Amino acid sequence: MRNQDIENRWRNVLAQLERADGSTDDVFDAVDDLQSHLREQLFPEGHPVERPTEIEPNDGRLELLFDALATLAVLEPEDASYPWDRGWLLSLFGRHLEAAEDYLTAARLAARDAQAGTGSVDDAADWAKSALYHAAKNLALGGHPTAAAALLPQLDPEDRSEVEPLVGAQAARTIL
């Protein structure tokens, strides 16, 4: 799919949302299809573990992918997977504070699912704990050591031992 095709799809979805025409399902499907094509174009090898060096952090396709995932989270506010995916991608590209926000949302939704016994994953409690770990790590990396430290008591010992040095390093750099 060429960039012009992606841009045209994005503009059509945006116009459809602005006009509020079409069913929510149709809009959701269009946005989901758009984000799927963007992922395939940006990450043809699948989910990268590290940031692909050939993709610049200000790549317009990446911004559209972030926008599409945020849109899916708005259209499906009870689904923790969209903020989780967006948080993961934002973190990969060094946008740690935005990533932390999305991970906190995913943690809240997964914890709610675990408590209610609902949701799309069987281990929602583990997802919630993992999302809190990622939120704390991203808060520390993003320069918010106090907020990261506030999450430490909720982390498993191994996760806490990984985040504590990041909190300490950021706190040491903080100069008033």
KOLZA-263066 format. One record per residue: z, x, y of N, C-alpha, C in turn; chain; residue number from 1. Coordinates in nm, 2 decimals, padded with zeros to 4 digits. Each point is the difference from the previous one (the first is absolute). Example, Ala and Ser with C-alpha at 12.3 -4.5 7.8 and 13.67 -1.06 7.14 Angstrom:
<mardos>
[[00.78, 01.32, -00.57], [00.00, -00.09, 00.12], [00.00, 00.09, 00.12], A, 1]
[[-00.07, -00.04, 00.11], [00.00, 00.09, 00.11], [00.08, -00.08, 00.11], A, 2]
</mardos>
This chain:
<mardos>
[[00.00, 00.09, -00.12], [00.00, -00.09, 00.12], [00.00, 00.09, 00.12], A, 1]
[[-00.09, -00.02, 00.09], [-00.01, 00.08, 00.12], [00.11, -00.05, 00.10], A, 2]
[[00.03, 00.09, 00.10], [00.10, -00.03, 00.10], [-00.04, -00.12, 00.08], A, 3]
[[-00.13, -00.02, 00.03], [-00.04, -00.12, 00.07], [00.03, -00.13, -00.07], A, 4]
[[-00.02, 00.01, -00.13], [00.03, -00.12, -00.09], [00.15, -00.03, 00.01], A, 5]
[[00.08, 00.10, -00.01], [00.15, -00.02, 00.00], [00.04, -00.05, 00.14], A, 6]
[[-00.06, 00.05, 00.11], [00.04, -00.04, 00.13], [-00.05, -00.15, 00.02], A, 7]
[[-00.11, -00.03, -00.05], [-00.05, -00.14, 00.01], [00.09, -00.10, -00.08], A, 8]
[[00.04, 00.04, -00.12], [00.10, -00.08, -00.08], [00.13, -00.02, 00.08], A, 9]
[[00.05, 00.11, 00.05], [00.12, 00.00, 00.08], [-00.01, -00.10, 00.12], A, 10]
[[-00.11, 00.02, 00.07], [-00.02, -00.09, 00.12], [-00.01, -00.15, -00.04], A, 11]
[[-00.06, -00.03, -00.12], [-00.01, -00.13, -00.04], [00.13, -00.06, -00.04], A, 12]
[[00.08, 00.08, -00.07], [00.14, -00.04, -00.03], [00.08, -00.03, 00.12], A, 13]
[[-00.01, 00.09, 00.10], [00.08, -00.01, 00.12], [-00.05, -00.13, 00.08], A, 14]
[[-00.13, -00.02, 00.00], [-00.05, -00.12, 00.07], [00.05, -00.13, -00.07], A, 15]
[[00.00, 00.01, -00.13], [00.05, -00.12, -00.08], [00.14, -00.03, 00.02], A, 16]
[[00.08, 00.11, 00.01], [00.15, -00.02, 00.03], [00.02, -00.05, 00.14], A, 17]
[[-00.08, 00.05, 00.10], [00.02, -00.05, 00.14], [-00.04, -00.14, 00.01], A, 18]
[[-00.10, -00.05, -00.07], [-00.05, -00.14, 00.00], [00.09, -00.09, -00.08], A, 19]
[[00.07, 00.06, -00.10], [00.09, -00.07, -00.09], [-00.09, -00.10, -00.08], A, 20]
[[-00.12, 00.05, -00.04], [-00.08, -00.09, -00.08], [00.00, 00.06, -00.14], A, 21]
[[-00.04, -00.08, -00.10], [00.00, 00.04, -00.14], [00.14, -00.01, -00.05], A, 22]
[[00.01, 00.01, -00.13], [00.13, -00.02, -00.07], [00.07, 00.14, 00.01], A, 23]
[[00.13, -00.01, -00.02], [00.08, 00.13, 00.00], [-00.04, 00.08, -00.12], A, 24]
[[-00.03, -00.07, -00.11], [-00.05, 00.07, -00.12], [-00.13, 00.08, 00.02], A, 25]
[[-00.09, -00.06, 00.08], [-00.13, 00.06, 00.03], [00.02, 00.12, 00.09], A, 26]
[[00.09, -00.01, 00.10], [00.03, 00.11, 00.08], [00.07, 00.11, -00.08], A, 27]
[[00.10, -00.03, -00.08], [00.07, 00.09, -00.08], [-00.10, 00.08, -00.09], A, 28]
[[-00.09, -00.07, -00.06], [-00.10, 00.06, -00.09], [-00.09, 00.10, 00.08], A, 29]
[[-00.04, -00.04, 00.12], [-00.08, 00.08, 00.08], [00.07, 00.13, 00.04], A, 30]
[[00.12, -00.01, 00.04], [00.08, 00.12, 00.04], [00.03, 00.08, -00.12], A, 31]
[[00.04, -00.06, -00.12], [00.02, 00.08, -00.12], [-00.12, 00.07, -00.04], A, 32]
[[-00.12, -00.06, 00.00], [-00.12, 00.06, -00.03], [-00.03, 00.12, 00.09], A, 33]
[[00.02, -00.02, 00.13], [-00.02, 00.11, 00.10], [00.09, 00.12, -00.03], A, 34]
[[00.13, -00.03, -00.02], [00.09, 00.12, -00.03], [-00.04, 00.07, -00.13], A, 35]
[[-00.04, -00.08, -00.10], [-00.05, 00.06, -00.12], [-00.12, 00.09, 00.02], A, 36]
[[-00.09, -00.04, 00.07], [-00.12, 00.08, 00.03], [00.04, 00.13, 00.08], A, 37]
[[00.09, -00.02, 00.10], [00.05, 00.11, 00.08], [00.07, 00.11, -00.09], A, 38]
[[00.08, -00.05, -00.09], [00.07, 00.09, -00.10], [-00.10, 00.08, -00.08], A, 39]
[[-00.10, -00.07, -00.05], [-00.10, 00.06, -00.09], [-00.08, 00.11, 00.08], A, 40]
[[-00.03, -00.03, 00.13], [-00.07, 00.09, 00.08], [00.08, 00.12, 00.04], A, 41]
[[00.13, -00.02, 00.03], [00.09, 00.10, 00.05], [00.05, 00.09, -00.12], A, 42]
[[00.03, -00.07, -00.11], [00.06, 00.06, -00.12], [-00.08, -00.02, -00.12], A, 43]
[[-00.12, 00.05, -00.01], [-00.08, -00.03, -00.12], [00.06, 00.05, -00.13], A, 44]
[[00.10, 00.09, 00.00], [00.06, 00.05, -00.12], [00.13, -00.09, -00.04], A, 45]
[[00.02, -00.10, 00.08], [00.12, -00.08, -00.02], [00.11, 00.04, 00.09], A, 46]
[[00.13, -00.04, -00.03], [00.11, 00.03, 00.09], [00.03, 00.15, 00.01], A, 47]
[[-00.01, 00.06, 00.12], [00.04, 00.14, 00.00], [00.15, 00.02, 00.01], A, 48]
[[00.05, 00.11, -00.05], [00.14, 00.03, 00.00], [00.03, 00.06, 00.14], A, 49]
[[-00.09, 00.08, 00.05], [00.01, 00.07, 00.12], [-00.11, -00.05, 00.10], A, 50]
[[00.02, 00.03, 00.13], [-00.11, -00.05, 00.09], [-00.13, 00.08, -00.02], A, 51]
[[-00.10, -00.08, -00.02], [-00.13, 00.07, -00.02], [-00.04, 00.07, 00.13], A, 52]
[[-00.03, 00.13, -00.01], [-00.03, 00.08, 00.12], [-00.13, -00.04, 00.07], A, 53]
[[-00.09, -00.06, -00.08], [-00.13, -00.03, 00.06], [00.01, -00.13, 00.09], A, 54]
[[00.11, -00.07, -00.01], [00.02, -00.12, 00.09], [00.09, 00.03, 00.11], A, 55]
[[-00.06, -00.01, 00.12], [00.08, 00.02, 00.12], [00.10, -00.11, 00.03], A, 56]
[[00.12, 00.03, 00.05], [00.09, -00.11, 00.02], [-00.04, -00.11, 00.10], A, 57]
[[-00.10, 00.04, 00.08], [-00.05, -00.10, 00.10], [-00.13, -00.06, -00.04], A, 58]
[[-00.04, 00.01, -00.13], [-00.12, -00.06, -00.06], [00.00, -00.15, 00.02], A, 59]
[[-00.10, -00.06, 00.06], [-00.01, -00.14, 00.03], [00.02, -00.09, -00.13], A, 60]
[[-00.05, 00.05, -00.11], [00.01, -00.07, -00.12], [00.14, -00.01, -00.05], A, 61]
[[00.08, 00.10, 00.03], [00.14, 00.00, -00.04], [00.08, -00.10, 00.09], A, 62]
[[-00.04, 00.00, 00.13], [00.07, -00.10, 00.09], [-00.03, -00.14, -00.05], A, 63]
[[-00.13, -00.02, -00.04], [-00.03, -00.14, -00.05], [00.07, -00.03, -00.13], A, 64]
[[00.02, 00.10, -00.08], [00.08, -00.02, -00.12], [00.15, -00.04, 00.03], A, 65]
[[00.06, 00.08, 00.09], [00.13, -00.03, 00.05], [00.01, -00.15, 00.05], A, 66]
[[-00.10, -00.03, 00.08], [-00.01, -00.14, 00.06], [-00.01, -00.10, -00.11], A, 67]
[[-00.09, 00.02, -00.10], [-00.02, -00.09, -00.10], [00.13, -00.02, -00.09], A, 68]
[[00.07, 00.10, -00.03], [00.12, -00.01, -00.07], [00.11, -00.07, 00.08], A, 69]
[[00.00, 00.02, 00.13], [00.10, -00.07, 00.08], [-00.04, -00.15, 00.01], A, 70]
[[-00.13, -00.03, 00.00], [-00.05, -00.14, 00.00], [00.04, -00.07, -00.13], A, 71]
[[-00.02, 00.07, -00.12], [00.04, -00.06, -00.12], [00.15, -00.02, -00.01], A, 72]
[[00.08, 00.09, 00.06], [00.15, -00.02, 00.00], [00.03, -00.12, 00.09], A, 73]
[[-00.07, -00.03, 00.10], [00.02, -00.12, 00.09], [-00.04, -00.12, -00.08], A, 74]
[[-00.12, 00.00, -00.07], [-00.05, -00.12, -00.07], [00.09, -00.03, -00.12], A, 75]
[[00.06, 00.11, -00.06], [00.08, -00.02, -00.12], [00.14, 00.06, 00.02], A, 76]
[[00.08, -00.06, 00.09], [00.12, 00.07, 00.05], [00.11, 00.01, -00.11], A, 77]
[[-00.02, -00.06, -00.11], [00.10, 00.01, -00.11], [-00.03, 00.11, -00.10], A, 78]
[[-00.12, 00.07, 00.01], [-00.04, 00.10, -00.09], [00.03, 00.13, 00.05], A, 79]
[[00.08, 00.07, -00.08], [00.05, 00.14, 00.04], [-00.11, 00.11, -00.01], A, 80]
[[-00.10, -00.03, -00.08], [-00.10, 00.10, -00.03], [-00.08, 00.04, 00.12], A, 81]
[[-00.03, -00.09, 00.09], [-00.08, 00.04, 00.12], [00.07, 00.09, 00.09], A, 82]
[[00.13, -00.02, 00.04], [00.07, 00.09, 00.09], [00.02, 00.13, -00.08], A, 83]
[[00.03, 00.00, -00.13], [00.01, 00.12, -00.08], [-00.12, 00.08, 00.00], A, 84]
[[-00.12, -00.05, -00.02], [-00.12, 00.07, 00.00], [-00.03, 00.06, 00.14], A, 85]
[[00.02, -00.08, 00.10], [-00.02, 00.05, 00.14], [00.10, 00.11, 00.03], A, 86]
[[00.12, -00.01, -00.04], [00.10, 00.10, 00.02], [-00.04, 00.13, -00.07], A, 87]
[[-00.04, -00.01, -00.12], [-00.05, 00.12, -00.07], [-00.11, 00.07, 00.07], A, 88]
[[-00.10, -00.08, 00.04], [-00.12, 00.07, 00.07], [00.04, 00.05, 00.14], A, 89]
[[00.09, -00.07, 00.07], [00.04, 00.05, 00.13], [00.08, 00.13, -00.02], A, 90]
[[00.08, 00.01, -00.10], [00.08, 00.12, -00.03], [-00.10, 00.12, -00.03], A, 91]
[[-00.10, -00.03, -00.08], [-00.09, 00.10, -00.04], [-00.07, 00.07, 00.12], A, 92]
[[-00.02, -00.08, 00.11], [-00.07, 00.05, 00.12], [00.10, 00.03, 00.11], A, 93]
[[00.13, 00.02, -00.03], [00.09, 00.05, 00.09], [00.05, -00.10, 00.11], A, 94]
[[-00.02, -00.13, -00.03], [00.05, -00.10, 00.09], [00.13, -00.06, -00.06], A, 95]
[[00.10, 00.09, 00.01], [00.12, -00.03, -00.08], [00.09, -00.12, 00.05], A, 96]
[[00.01, -00.02, 00.13], [00.08, -00.11, 00.05], [-00.06, -00.13, -00.03], A, 97]
[[-00.14, -00.01, 00.01], [-00.06, -00.13, -00.04], [00.01, -00.02, -00.16], A, 98]
[[-00.01, 00.11, -00.07], [00.02, -00.01, -00.15], [00.14, -00.04, -00.03], A, 99]
[[00.10, 00.05, 00.07], [00.14, -00.04, -00.02], [00.02, -00.15, 00.02], A, 100]
[[-00.06, -00.05, 00.10], [00.01, -00.15, 00.03], [-00.06, -00.08, -00.11], A, 101]
[[-00.12, 00.04, -00.05], [-00.06, -00.07, -00.11], [00.09, 00.01, -00.13], A, 102]
[[00.05, 00.12, -00.03], [00.08, 00.01, -00.11], [00.13, -00.08, 00.01], A, 103]
[[00.06, -00.01, 00.11], [00.12, -00.08, 00.02], [-00.04, -00.15, -00.03], A, 104]
[[-00.12, -00.04, 00.05], [-00.04, -00.14, -00.03], [-00.02, -00.02, -00.15], A, 105]
[[-00.06, 00.10, -00.06], [-00.02, -00.01, -00.15], [00.13, 00.00, -00.07], A, 106]
[[00.10, 00.08, 00.04], [00.13, 00.00, -00.06], [00.07, -00.14, 00.01], A, 107]
[[-00.01, -00.05, 00.12], [00.06, -00.13, 00.02], [-00.06, -00.11, -00.09], A, 108]
[[-00.13, 00.00, -00.01], [-00.07, -00.10, -00.08], [00.03, 00.02, -00.15], A, 109]
[[00.00, 00.13, -00.04], [00.02, 00.02, -00.14], [00.15, -00.03, -00.04], A, 110]
[[00.09, 00.03, 00.09], [00.14, -00.03, -00.03], [00.02, -00.15, -00.01], A, 111]
[[-00.07, -00.08, 00.09], [00.01, -00.14, -00.01], [-00.06, -00.05, -00.13], A, 112]
[[-00.11, 00.06, -00.04], [-00.06, -00.04, -00.13], [00.09, 00.03, -00.12], A, 113]
[[00.07, 00.12, 00.01], [00.09, 00.04, -00.11], [00.11, -00.10, -00.01], A, 114]
[[00.06, -00.04, 00.12], [00.11, -00.09, 00.00], [-00.04, -00.14, -00.05], A, 115]
[[-00.12, -00.04, 00.04], [-00.04, -00.13, -00.04], [-00.07, -00.01, -00.14], A, 116]
[[-00.03, 00.12, -00.06], [-00.07, 00.01, -00.12], [-00.14, -00.04, 00.01], A, 117]
[[-00.06, 00.02, 00.12], [-00.14, -00.04, 00.02], [-00.08, 00.13, 00.03], A, 118]
[[-00.12, -00.02, 00.04], [-00.08, 00.11, 00.05], [-00.11, 00.04, -00.11], A, 119]
[[-00.08, 00.09, 00.04], [-00.11, 00.04, -00.09], [00.03, 00.12, -00.09], A, 120]
[[00.11, 00.06, 00.02], [00.04, 00.11, -00.09], [00.13, -00.03, -00.07], A, 121]
[[00.01, 00.05, -00.12], [00.12, -00.02, -00.08], [00.12, 00.08, 00.05], A, 122]
[[-00.02, 00.11, 00.06], [00.11, 00.09, 00.04], [00.01, 00.00, 00.15], A, 123]
[[00.01, -00.12, 00.06], [00.01, -00.01, 00.15], [00.12, 00.08, 00.06], A, 124]
[[00.11, 00.00, -00.08], [00.11, 00.08, 00.06], [-00.03, 00.15, 00.01], A, 125]
[[-00.07, 00.05, -00.10], [-00.05, 00.14, 00.01], [-00.09, 00.02, 00.11], A, 126]
[[-00.09, -00.09, 00.02], [-00.10, 00.01, 00.11], [00.07, 00.00, 00.13], A, 127]
[[00.11, -00.09, 00.02], [00.07, 00.00, 00.12], [00.07, 00.13, 00.03], A, 128]
[[00.07, 00.06, -00.11], [00.06, 00.13, 00.02], [-00.10, 00.11, 00.03], A, 129]
[[-00.11, 00.00, -00.06], [-00.10, 00.10, 00.03], [-00.06, -00.02, 00.14], A, 130]
[[-00.01, -00.12, 00.04], [-00.05, -00.03, 00.14], [00.10, 00.05, 00.10], A, 131]
[[00.13, -00.01, -00.03], [00.11, 00.05, 00.09], [-00.01, 00.15, 00.01], A, 132]
[[-00.02, 00.06, -00.11], [-00.01, 00.15, 00.00], [-00.12, 00.04, 00.08], A, 133]
[[-00.12, -00.06, -00.01], [-00.11, 00.04, 00.08], [00.02, -00.03, 00.14], A, 134]
[[00.07, -00.11, 00.03], [00.03, -00.03, 00.14], [00.09, 00.11, 00.06], A, 135]
[[00.10, 00.03, -00.07], [00.10, 00.11, 00.05], [-00.08, 00.13, 00.02], A, 136]
[[-00.08, 00.04, -00.10], [-00.07, 00.12, 00.01], [-00.10, 00.00, 00.13], A, 137]
[[-00.07, -00.11, 00.02], [-00.09, -00.01, 00.11], [00.07, -00.01, 00.13], A, 138]
[[00.12, -00.06, 00.01], [00.08, 00.00, 00.12], [00.04, 00.14, 00.03], A, 139]
[[00.05, 00.08, -00.10], [00.04, 00.14, 00.03], [-00.12, 00.08, 00.05], A, 140]
[[-00.11, -00.01, -00.08], [-00.12, 00.08, 00.04], [-00.06, -00.05, 00.14], A, 141]
[[00.02, -00.12, 00.03], [-00.04, -00.05, 00.13], [00.09, 00.03, 00.12], A, 142]
[[00.11, 00.07, -00.03], [00.09, 00.04, 00.11], [00.11, -00.10, 00.03], A, 143]
[[00.03, -00.09, -00.09], [00.11, -00.10, 00.01], [00.10, 00.03, -00.10], A, 144]
[[00.08, 00.11, 00.01], [00.09, 00.04, -00.10], [00.12, -00.10, -00.01], A, 145]
[[00.04, -00.06, 00.11], [00.11, -00.09, -00.01], [-00.03, -00.12, -00.08], A, 146]
[[-00.12, -00.06, 00.02], [-00.04, -00.11, -00.07], [-00.02, 00.03, -00.15], A, 147]
[[-00.05, 00.12, -00.03], [-00.01, 00.05, -00.14], [00.13, 00.01, -00.06], A, 148]
[[00.10, 00.06, 00.07], [00.13, 00.01, -00.05], [00.07, -00.13, -00.03], A, 149]
[[-00.03, -00.10, 00.08], [00.05, -00.13, -00.02], [-00.04, -00.06, -00.14], A, 150]
[[-00.11, 00.04, -00.05], [-00.05, -00.04, -00.13], [00.06, 00.08, -00.12], A, 151]
[[00.05, 00.12, 00.03], [00.05, 00.09, -00.11], [00.09, -00.07, -00.10], A, 152]
[[00.10, -00.08, 00.05], [00.09, -00.06, -00.10], [-00.06, -00.10, -00.10], A, 153]
[[-00.12, -00.04, 00.04], [-00.07, -00.10, -00.09], [-00.09, 00.07, -00.10], A, 154]
[[-00.02, 00.13, 00.01], [-00.09, 00.08, -00.08], [00.07, 00.05, -00.13], A, 155]
[[-00.08, 00.01, -00.11], [00.04, 00.06, -00.12], [00.03, 00.15, 00.03], A, 156]
[[00.10, 00.06, -00.08], [00.04, 00.14, 00.03], [-00.12, 00.10, 00.01], A, 157]
[[-00.10, -00.01, -00.09], [-00.11, 00.09, 00.00], [-00.09, -00.02, 00.13], A, 158]
[[-00.01, -00.12, 00.04], [-00.08, -00.03, 00.12], [00.08, 00.04, 00.12], A, 159]
[[00.13, -00.02, 00.00], [00.08, 00.04, 00.11], [00.00, 00.15, 00.02], A, 160]
[[00.00, 00.07, -00.11], [00.00, 00.15, 00.01], [-00.13, 00.05, 00.05], A, 161]
[[-00.10, -00.07, -00.01], [-00.13, 00.04, 00.06], [-00.01, -00.03, 00.15], A, 162]
[[00.06, -00.11, 00.04], [-00.01, -00.05, 00.14], [00.10, 00.07, 00.09], A, 163]
[[00.12, 00.03, -00.05], [00.11, 00.06, 00.08], [-00.05, 00.13, 00.07], A, 164]
[[-00.07, 00.09, -00.07], [-00.04, 00.12, 00.07], [-00.10, -00.03, 00.12], A, 165]
[[-00.08, -00.10, -00.02], [-00.10, -00.04, 00.10], [00.08, -00.06, 00.12], A, 166]
[[00.10, -00.08, -00.02], [00.08, -00.05, 00.10], [00.07, 00.12, 00.08], A, 167]
[[00.06, 00.09, -00.08], [00.06, 00.11, 00.07], [-00.09, 00.09, 00.08], A, 168]
[[-00.12, 00.02, -00.05], [-00.10, 00.08, 00.07], [-00.04, -00.07, 00.13], A, 169]
[[-00.02, -00.13, -00.01], [-00.04, -00.07, 00.12], [00.11, -00.01, 00.10], A, 170]
[[00.12, -00.01, -00.05], [00.12, -00.01, 00.09], [00.02, 00.14, 00.07], A, 171]
[[-00.03, 00.11, -00.07], [00.01, 00.13, 00.06], [-00.10, 00.02, 00.11], A, 172]
[[-00.11, -00.06, -00.01], [-00.11, 00.01, 00.10], [00.02, -00.08, 00.12], A, 173]
[[00.09, -00.10, -00.01], [00.02, -00.10, 00.11], [00.08, 00.07, 00.11], A, 174]
[[-00.06, 00.01, 00.11], [00.06, 00.06, 00.12], [00.00, -00.10, 00.12], A, 175]
[[00.12, -00.02, 00.05], [00.01, -00.09, 00.12], [-00.02, 00.08, 00.13], A, 176]
</mardos>
